Amino acid sequence: MKRTLAIGLALLLACGSATAREVAKTPPRPVPLLWKACDADNCIYLLGSFHVLKASDYPLSNDVDAALAKSARVVFEISPTEMQDKNAAAMALFQAGVRMDGTTLDSDLSPAQQAKLAAWLGKHETGLAKSGLGNAALQRLKPWFVAILITQLEYQTAGMSPEYGLDEHMTKAAGDAGKQTQGLETVAEQVRILSGLSVKDQVQMLEESLDESGSTASEIAALHKAWRVGDAATLWKDMGAKLLHDYPDAYRVIDADRNARWLPRLASMLDTPGEKDTLVVVGSLHLLGPDGLVEGLKARGYNVERVCSACAAGNSHHD
């Protein structure tokens, strides 16, 4: 059973606390998941982010540099101004994940699931102790939060970190270029999304994490590779489509509904008279599939096309 929901949440939500570092290498530049939607006088560039990356994923494609240069503003899921206070953002996430009703994590789990949790704790006891995350601490948390903690450990083991995420990189690039920045939603709104997951989905999410802890390195590597080569079809098939099939309610809450809220704002940026272009940086899955922003803008009548010099040269996977 693949950990579709846990990994999907990590890729769809701009949250994370891993601090892995690596020595920079020089592989080929990533092929961007980049589209351009235009009306008569201006354009929006849609850039698909991977919220956890490696130092070796930089520098980015010249296509991304050009889109940033042409844009007067850069829009993220959450405003960089709000994300500057990372302690406040982390605290808001933590507070949402703490149980306030006096119950324990085990109260949501079957005896078999409790045994899996105990086995995982025993396997990672030393590392967890350094972070103060023993059984007593985990018992005070909700299943979704524990599942994300486990997934973050997997990313950290793979040498990936939010520190190198595309959002962090583009925030700095926008600041260095003096671009105006905005957010499509707030930290509080993202926290409500997580809190709104059903207990059933949360528990299944946690059980999958426990079942496959330590064995998902290949899955993470495959998704990372698909992002690096700009393979939109594989990312949708191996993540978006599976999330939709296995967790339709969670897919609606964390992907489709958010896209539907964002689309009018993007359309307004295009419809406002003027020639100012905008670069929008969101999790890659928000751009893909039938509920994605690319198809949403096409349905509204805008001209939307992939921006991919490597695709034109036949050096990558097209959509």
Protein Blocks (a to p, Z undefined) as FASTA:
>chain_A
ZZfklmmmmmmpccdjbfcdcdddddddddddddddddfkbccddddddfbdcfklpccd
fklmmmmmmpmbdcdfbdfklmmmmmlmmmmmmmmmpcfehpafklmpcfklmmmmmmmm
mmmmmmmmmnopafklmmmpcfklmmmmmmmmmmmmnopafklpmklmmmmmmmmnopac
ddfbdfklmmmmmmmpcfklmmmmmmmmmmmgoilmmmmmmmmmmmmnopaklmmmmmmm
mmmmmmmmlmmmmmmmmmmmmmmmmmmmmmpgcjbdcdddddfklmgcjkbmklmmmmno
pacddddfklmnopaccZZ
